[in-house]
Amino acid sequence: MAANPELRMDQLPSDPLLHVLSFLSFRDLIHCTYVSRRLNDLSKHNPLWRSLCSKHWLLTDADRLQSGVSWFGLFKRYYTDLGRYMQYYPVLKRAWDQLKVFLQQRCPRMIASLKEGATEVELNDIEAQIGCRLPDDYRCSYRIHNGQKLVIPGLMGSMSLSNHYRSEVLLDVETAAGGFQQRNGMRRCLPLTFCFHTGLSQYMALQPAEGRRMYESFYPCPDQTAQDPSAIDMFITGSSFFEWFTEYVHNVVTGEYSIIRDQIFRYVHEKDCVETTGHITVSVSTSFLPELSSVHPPHFFFTYRIRIEMSSSASPEAACQLDSRYWKITTSDGNVEEVQGPGVVGEFPVMTPGKVHEYASCTTFSTPTEYMEGHYTFHSLANKEEVFHVAIPRFHMICPPFRERLVRTKVSASYASRFDDDDGEYCDGDGGDDFGDLRGINMAALEGAWCPRHI
């Protein structure tokens, strides 16, 4: 019996070959085009590149029709322009798309403040201007959107207290370059955000200098115990621009952060921080304010937002009024303090079925982590002699990781080992007279502060 002749590539059916090719990366597909004429033709099959365009560039059929070229040609066009950012582009582009959809629904006035993406030439010119290389994840994001206009509210979060307001704008790359730091204590640092009201900026370290790690983001925190203006500690907000931006967007679009008056407030809510007593539910979210905090001396400023809600299914006879509050405060060094007083921030809210009462207050500590818990005392409107407690769930206030200036420590350190056993200093914000602590806090941060309005 004669042996079967050797099976040649051009004799194999197309469908199995295309199925095999569908598992290859775009680089392997390109390599296949050099193997034979048959593989060259099959490797340019439109459905293969449609899948790759969707995977790497998030392109749709509408994008392809608008381009007027094949999927293979469209992939080449995007790769030529954005190929260096391939590892970041799909995640950052998806983050921007999700953020814009969310903003359109919840904070529509922010959409108009977003700027079109920068070009490669513009980013290269900025690198030449500042004499430092911009990381590829930063460049990639700024190719999609070049930050936002210098308007309020800022894209990167707001915070409002009695006599304090912060709203951080995501700076465009040209404005950021104007604030590039060369002074001692902040050498080779590029501002990412800016707040007009406080002068606060988050920075990204473009080189590992003065105890900072390459490309980490941080809030600078002047050492108020030192005479040297270059003595600057830092609250770390991210290990890279990619982590910093995508984590923030995730918290926004998943509802982790609150939307109040069309602005993004960076309150963090613990999932278990909800307590129901009878018909009343209490939940708490917290936020750390770096602009009112310092590492030296240890002074950590937090705000917390409390939501009190009476179930809509409660009977009208359940209506009640809040009389007083009680707090038990425990600091990370084990100190416990108990505080009580009338009302909440000077108010005595009446709760009726379906009603929600929210308020914000603040507190300061000399330790970087602590928690609070307690209860409210209510009386029934139907019978004022009927008094009862409503539990406030335990909620934690945790300072972000910080690093002390290199001159002081020589070694990077987290907050876990940086404090002596100081007593926790507590300021109960519910009395309505507690915001005096804002006066004079961290004002050294504003001395000689860069402001984009002066560029």
C-alpha positions as CSV (number, residue, x, y, z in Angstrom):
1,M,0.0,0.0,0.0
2,A,1.4,3.4,-1.1
3,A,2.3,5.9,1.7
4,N,0.2,9.0,2.0
5,P,1.9,12.0,0.4
6,E,3.2,14.7,2.8
7,L,0.4,17.2,3.7
8,R,1.3,20.7,2.5
9,M,0.3,24.0,4.2
10,D,-1.7,25.2,1.2
11,Q,-3.7,22.0,1.3
12,L,-5.0,22.5,4.9
13,P,-8.5,23.9,5.2
14,S,-8.8,27.5,6.3
15,D,-11.2,27.2,9.2
16,P,-8.9,25.0,11.5
17,L,-5.9,27.3,10.7
18,L,-7.8,30.4,11.5
19,H,-9.0,28.8,14.8
20,V,-5.3,28.1,15.7
21,L,-4.3,31.6,14.7
22,S,-7.0,33.1,16.9
23,F,-5.0,32.1,20.0
24,L,-1.9,34.0,18.9
25,S,-0.7,37.3,20.1
26,F,-0.4,40.2,17.6
27,R,3.3,39.7,17.5
28,D,3.0,36.0,16.6
29,L,0.5,36.8,13.9
30,I,3.0,39.2,12.4
31,H,5.6,36.5,12.5
32,C,3.3,34.1,10.7
33,T,3.1,36.5,7.7
34,Y,6.7,35.7,7.0
35,V,6.3,31.9,7.0
36,S,4.4,31.4,3.8
37,R,2.1,33.1,1.3
38,R,-0.9,31.1,2.7
39,L,-0.2,32.1,6.3
40,N,0.4,35.7,5.2
41,D,-3.1,35.8,3.8
42,L,-4.7,34.1,6.7
43,S,-2.9,36.1,9.3
44,K,-4.5,39.3,8.0
45,H,-8.0,37.9,8.3
46,N,-10.2,40.7,9.6
47,P,-11.9,38.8,12.5
48,L,-8.5,38.1,14.0
49,W,-7.5,41.7,14.1
50,R,-11.0,42.8,15.1
51,S,-10.5,40.8,18.3
52,L,-7.0,42.3,18.8
53,C,-8.3,45.8,18.2
54,S,-11.0,45.3,20.8
55,K,-8.5,43.8,23.3
56,H,-5.7,46.3,23.0
57,W,-7.4,49.5,21.8
58,L,-11.0,49.0,22.9
59,L,-12.2,49.7,19.3
60,T,-15.7,49.0,18.1
61,D,-17.2,48.3,14.7
62,A,-18.2,52.0,14.6
63,D,-14.6,53.0,15.0
64,R,-13.5,50.7,12.2
65,L,-16.2,52.1,9.8
66,Q,-15.3,55.6,10.6
67,S,-11.6,54.9,9.9
68,G,-12.3,53.5,6.5
69,V,-9.5,50.9,6.7
70,S,-9.4,47.2,7.6
71,W,-9.1,45.9,11.1
72,F,-5.5,45.0,10.3
73,G,-4.9,48.5,9.0
74,L,-6.6,50.0,12.1
75,F,-4.5,48.0,14.4
76,K,-1.3,49.2,12.7
77,R,-2.5,52.8,12.9
78,Y,-3.0,52.6,16.6
79,Y,0.1,50.6,17.3
80,T,2.2,53.1,15.4
81,D,0.8,55.9,17.5
82,L,0.3,54.3,20.9
83,G,2.3,51.0,20.8
84,R,4.7,52.0,23.6
85,Y,1.8,52.3,25.9
86,M,0.2,48.9,25.1
87,Q,0.5,47.5,28.6
88,Y,-1.4,50.5,30.1
89,Y,-3.7,51.7,27.4
90,P,-6.7,49.4,27.6
91,V,-7.0,49.7,31.4
92,L,-6.5,53.5,31.5
93,K,-8.8,54.0,28.5
94,R,-11.5,51.9,30.1
95,A,-11.0,53.8,33.4
96,W,-11.4,57.1,31.6
97,D,-14.5,55.8,29.7
98,Q,-16.1,54.6,32.9
99,L,-15.3,57.8,34.7
100,K,-16.9,59.9,31.9
101,V,-20.1,57.8,31.9
102,F,-20.3,58.2,35.7
103,L,-19.6,62.0,35.5
104,Q,-22.2,62.5,32.8
105,Q,-24.8,60.9,35.1
106,R,-23.8,62.3,38.5
107,C,-21.4,65.3,38.0
108,P,-22.2,66.6,34.5
109,R,-20.4,69.9,34.8
110,M,-17.1,68.2,35.2
111,I,-17.3,66.7,31.7
112,A,-16.8,70.1,30.1
113,S,-13.6,70.7,32.1
114,L,-11.8,67.6,30.6
115,K,-9.1,68.5,28.0
116,E,-8.3,66.6,24.8
117,G,-5.3,64.3,24.9
118,A,-1.8,65.6,24.5
119,T,0.3,64.6,21.5
120,E,3.6,62.7,21.6
121,V,5.4,65.8,20.4
122,E,3.9,67.9,23.3
123,L,4.9,65.2,25.9
124,N,8.4,65.0,24.5
125,D,8.7,68.8,24.7
126,I,7.6,68.7,28.3
127,E,10.3,66.1,29.1
128,A,12.9,68.4,27.4
129,Q,11.6,71.4,29.4
130,I,11.9,69.8,32.8
131,G,14.9,67.6,32.1
132,C,13.2,64.4,33.3
133,R,11.5,61.4,31.7
134,L,7.8,61.1,32.2
135,P,6.7,57.5,33.1
136,D,4.8,55.7,30.3
137,D,1.6,55.2,32.4
138,Y,1.4,59.0,33.0
139,R,2.1,59.7,29.3
140,C,-0.5,57.1,28.3
141,S,-3.2,58.7,30.4
142,Y,-2.4,62.1,29.2
143,R,-2.6,60.9,25.6
144,I,-6.2,60.1,26.4
145,H,-7.1,63.3,28.4
146,N,-4.6,66.1,29.1
147,G,-6.0,66.7,32.6
148,Q,-8.7,69.3,33.1
149,K,-9.1,73.0,32.9
150,L,-8.4,75.0,36.1
151,V,-11.9,75.1,37.3
152,I,-14.0,74.1,40.3
153,P,-15.0,71.4,41.2
154,G,-11.8,69.5,40.7
155,L,-11.9,66.0,39.2
156,M,-9.7,64.4,41.9
157,G,-12.0,65.0,44.9
158,S,-13.4,67.7,47.2
159,M,-13.9,68.1,50.9
160,S,-15.9,70.7,52.7
161,L,-16.0,71.5,56.4
162,S,-17.3,74.5,58.4
163,N,-14.6,76.9,57.3
164,H,-12.5,74.8,55.1
165,Y,-12.9,73.7,51.5
166,R,-10.6,71.6,49.2
167,S,-11.2,70.6,45.6
168,E,-8.3,69.1,43.6
169,V,-7.9,69.8,39.9
170,L,-6.1,67.2,37.7
171,L,-3.5,69.4,36.1
172,D,-2.8,69.4,32.4
173,V,0.8,68.5,31.6
174,E,1.8,72.1,30.6
175,T,0.6,73.6,33.9
176,A,2.2,70.7,35.8
177,A,5.5,71.4,34.1
178,G,5.3,75.0,35.3
179,G,5.1,73.7,38.9
180,F,8.0,71.1,38.5
181,Q,10.0,71.3,41.7
182,Q,13.8,71.7,41.8
183,R,14.1,73.1,45.4
184,N,15.6,71.2,48.2
185,G,13.1,68.8,49.8
186,M,11.1,68.5,46.6
187,R,13.7,67.9,43.9
188,R,12.4,66.3,40.7
189,C,8.7,66.3,41.8
190,L,5.9,67.0,39.3
191,P,2.5,68.2,40.6
192,L,-0.4,66.0,39.7
193,T,-3.2,68.0,41.3
194,F,-3.8,71.5,42.7
195,C,-6.4,73.1,45.0
196,F,-6.9,76.9,44.7
197,H,-8.3,77.2,48.2
198,T,-5.6,75.5,50.1
199,G,-2.5,75.5,47.8
200,L,-2.5,71.7,48.3
201,S,-1.0,69.5,45.5
202,Q,-0.3,65.8,45.1
203,Y,3.1,65.2,43.5
204,M,4.8,62.4,41.6
205,A,8.5,61.8,42.2
206,L,10.2,61.5,38.8
207,Q,13.5,60.4,40.3
208,P,14.4,58.6,43.5
209,A,15.7,61.6,45.5
210,E,15.5,62.7,49.1
211,G,14.0,59.4,50.4
212,R,11.3,59.2,47.7
213,R,10.8,56.2,45.5
214,M,10.6,56.5,41.7
215,Y,7.1,57.5,40.4
216,E,5.3,57.3,43.7
217,S,2.6,59.9,44.4
218,F,2.3,61.8,47.7
219,Y,1.2,64.9,49.6
220,P,4.1,66.9,50.9
221,C,4.0,67.6,54.6
222,P,6.4,70.1,56.0
223,D,8.2,69.2,59.2
224,Q,6.9,71.9,61.5
225,T,9.4,71.1,64.2
226,A,12.3,71.8,62.0
227,Q,13.9,75.2,61.1
228,D,14.9,73.9,57.6
229,P,12.2,74.7,55.0
230,S,13.4,71.7,53.0
231,A,12.4,69.3,55.8
232,I,9.4,67.7,54.2
233,D,7.7,64.5,55.1
234,M,5.2,62.9,52.8
235,F,1.8,61.1,52.9
236,I,2.0,58.4,50.3
237,T,-1.0,58.1,47.9
238,G,0.2,55.6,45.3
239,S,3.2,53.6,44.1
240,S,2.7,54.7,40.5
241,F,0.5,56.9,38.4
242,F,-1.3,53.9,37.1
243,E,-2.2,52.6,40.6
244,W,-3.0,56.1,41.8
245,F,-5.4,57.0,39.0
246,T,-7.1,53.6,38.4
247,E,-7.8,53.1,42.1
248,Y,-9.3,56.5,42.4
249,V,-11.6,55.9,39.4
250,H,-12.6,52.5,40.8
251,N,-13.6,54.2,44.1
252,V,-15.6,56.8,42.2
253,V,-17.5,54.6,39.7
254,T,-18.3,51.9,42.3
255,G,-19.9,54.4,44.7
256,E,-17.1,54.0,47.3
257,Y,-16.9,57.8,47.3
258,S,-19.8,60.1,48.0
259,I,-21.3,62.5,45.5
260,I,-22.5,65.7,47.3
261,R,-23.7,68.7,45.3
262,D,-22.2,67.4,42.0
263,Q,-18.8,66.9,43.6
264,I,-16.8,63.8,44.5
265,F,-16.1,63.6,48.2
266,R,-13.4,61.2,49.2
267,Y,-15.2,59.7,52.2
268,V,-14.4,56.0,52.7
269,H,-17.2,53.7,54.0
270,E,-16.4,50.4,55.7
271,K,-18.8,47.8,54.5
272,D,-19.6,46.7,58.1
273,C,-19.9,50.2,59.4
274,V,-23.7,50.1,59.6
275,E,-25.9,49.6,62.8
276,T,-29.6,49.3,63.0
277,T,-31.5,49.8,66.3
278,G,-35.2,49.4,66.0
279,H,-36.3,51.5,63.0
280,I,-33.2,53.7,62.9
281,T,-30.0,52.8,60.9
282,V,-26.7,54.6,61.4
283,S,-23.8,54.4,58.9
284,V,-20.5,56.2,59.0
285,S,-17.8,57.1,56.4
286,T,-14.5,58.8,57.1
287,S,-11.8,60.8,55.3
288,F,-8.2,61.9,56.2
289,L,-7.2,65.5,55.5
290,P,-3.5,65.7,54.7
291,E,-3.6,69.5,54.4
292,L,-4.5,69.9,58.0
293,S,-2.2,67.1,59.3
294,S,1.5,66.8,60.1
295,V,3.9,64.0,60.9
296,H,6.1,66.3,63.0
297,P,4.5,67.1,65.3
298,P,2.1,64.1,65.1
299,H,-1.2,65.7,64.3
300,F,-3.7,63.7,62.2
301,F,-6.9,65.3,61.1
302,F,-10.0,63.3,60.1
303,T,-13.5,64.1,59.2
304,Y,-16.4,61.7,59.4
305,R,-19.9,61.8,57.8
306,I,-22.8,60.2,59.6
307,R,-26.1,59.2,58.1
308,I,-29.1,58.6,60.3
309,E,-32.1,57.1,58.6
310,M,-35.5,56.0,59.9
311,S,-37.2,53.1,58.0
312,S,-40.1,54.2,55.8
313,S,-42.0,51.2,57.1
314,A,-41.9,52.5,60.7
315,S,-45.3,53.7,62.1
316,P,-45.9,57.4,62.7
317,E,-45.8,56.7,66.4
318,A,-42.1,55.8,66.1
319,A,-41.2,59.5,65.5
320,C,-38.5,60.7,67.8
321,Q,-35.9,63.4,68.4
322,L,-32.2,63.1,69.1
323,D,-31.1,64.6,72.5
324,S,-27.5,63.8,72.9
325,R,-24.4,61.8,71.8
326,Y,-21.9,59.6,73.5
327,W,-18.5,58.6,72.1
328,K,-15.9,56.1,73.1
329,I,-12.6,56.8,71.4
330,T,-9.7,54.3,71.3
331,T,-6.3,55.3,69.9
332,S,-3.7,53.0,68.4
333,D,-1.6,53.3,71.6
334,G,-4.5,51.9,73.7
335,N,-5.8,55.1,75.3
336,V,-9.5,55.3,75.7
337,E,-11.5,58.5,76.1
338,E,-15.3,59.0,76.6
339,V,-17.0,62.1,75.4
340,Q,-20.7,63.1,75.6
341,G,-22.7,66.2,74.8
342,P,-26.0,67.6,73.6
343,G,-27.2,67.1,70.0
344,V,-25.0,66.8,66.9
345,V,-23.2,69.8,65.5
346,G,-25.6,72.0,67.3
347,E,-28.7,70.3,66.0
348,F,-31.4,68.1,67.5
349,P,-32.9,66.3,64.5
350,V,-36.4,64.9,64.5
351,M,-36.7,61.5,62.9
352,T,-39.9,60.5,61.2
353,P,-40.6,57.4,58.9
354,G,-38.4,57.7,55.8
355,K,-36.4,60.7,56.9
356,V,-32.7,60.9,56.5
357,H,-30.4,63.2,58.5
358,E,-26.7,63.5,57.5
359,Y,-24.0,65.6,59.1
360,A,-20.2,65.9,59.0
361,S,-17.8,66.5,61.9
362,C,-14.1,66.2,62.6
363,T,-11.5,65.1,65.0
364,T,-7.8,65.2,65.5
365,F,-5.4,62.6,67.0
366,S,-1.7,62.4,67.8
367,T,-1.7,58.7,66.7
368,P,-2.1,57.6,63.1
369,T,-4.9,55.1,63.7
370,E,-7.9,55.1,66.0
371,Y,-11.5,54.1,66.1
372,M,-14.7,55.5,67.5
373,E,-18.1,54.0,68.6
374,G,-21.0,55.1,70.7
375,H,-24.7,55.9,70.7
376,Y,-27.3,58.6,70.4
377,T,-30.0,59.2,73.0
378,F,-33.5,59.8,71.6
379,H,-36.8,60.5,73.1
380,S,-40.2,59.5,71.6
381,L,-42.3,62.4,70.4
382,A,-45.5,60.6,71.5
383,N,-44.1,60.1,75.0
384,K,-41.2,62.3,76.1
385,E,-40.5,60.1,79.0
386,E,-39.7,57.2,76.7
387,V,-35.9,57.5,76.2
388,F,-33.8,55.0,74.2
389,H,-30.3,54.6,72.7
390,V,-29.4,54.1,69.1
391,A,-26.0,52.5,68.5
392,I,-23.3,54.1,66.4
393,P,-21.2,51.4,64.7
394,R,-17.5,51.3,65.3
395,F,-15.6,53.2,62.6
396,H,-11.9,53.4,62.0
397,M,-9.8,56.4,61.0
398,I,-6.5,55.4,59.4
399,C,-3.8,57.7,58.3
400,P,-2.3,56.8,54.9
401,P,1.3,55.4,54.9
402,F,3.8,58.2,55.4
403,R,7.5,58.5,55.0
404,E,9.7,60.9,57.0
405,R,12.3,63.0,55.3
406,L,15.6,61.3,54.6
407,V,17.6,63.7,56.8
408,R,15.7,62.6,59.9
409,T,15.5,58.9,59.4
410,K,17.9,57.8,56.6
411,V,15.6,54.9,56.1
412,S,12.0,54.8,54.7
413,A,9.5,53.9,57.3
414,S,5.8,53.3,57.6
415,Y,3.7,54.8,60.3
416,A,3.6,51.5,62.2
417,S,6.9,52.1,63.9
418,R,7.2,55.9,63.9
419,F,5.5,57.0,67.1
420,D,6.2,57.0,70.8
421,D,3.3,56.3,73.1
422,D,1.8,59.7,73.0
423,D,-1.7,60.3,74.3
424,G,-4.4,60.6,71.7
425,E,-5.6,64.2,71.4
426,Y,-9.3,64.2,70.7
427,C,-11.4,67.0,69.4
428,D,-15.1,66.2,69.2
429,G,-16.5,68.0,66.2
430,D,-20.2,67.6,67.2
431,G,-20.2,70.6,69.5
432,G,-20.2,73.1,66.6
433,D,-17.1,74.9,68.0
434,D,-14.4,72.5,67.1
435,F,-13.1,73.9,63.8
436,G,-10.8,76.2,65.7
437,D,-8.2,73.5,65.3
438,L,-8.0,74.3,61.6
439,R,-6.4,77.7,62.4
440,G,-2.7,77.6,61.9
441,I,-2.5,73.9,61.1
442,N,0.2,73.1,58.5
443,M,0.4,76.7,57.2
444,A,4.0,76.1,56.5
445,A,2.9,74.1,53.5
446,L,1.7,77.4,51.9
447,E,4.9,79.3,52.3
448,G,6.3,79.9,48.8
449,A,3.7,77.4,47.5
450,W,3.6,77.0,43.7
451,C,0.3,78.2,42.2
452,P,-0.6,77.6,38.6
453,R,-2.3,81.0,38.4
454,H,1.2,82.6,38.6
455,I,2.6,80.6,35.6
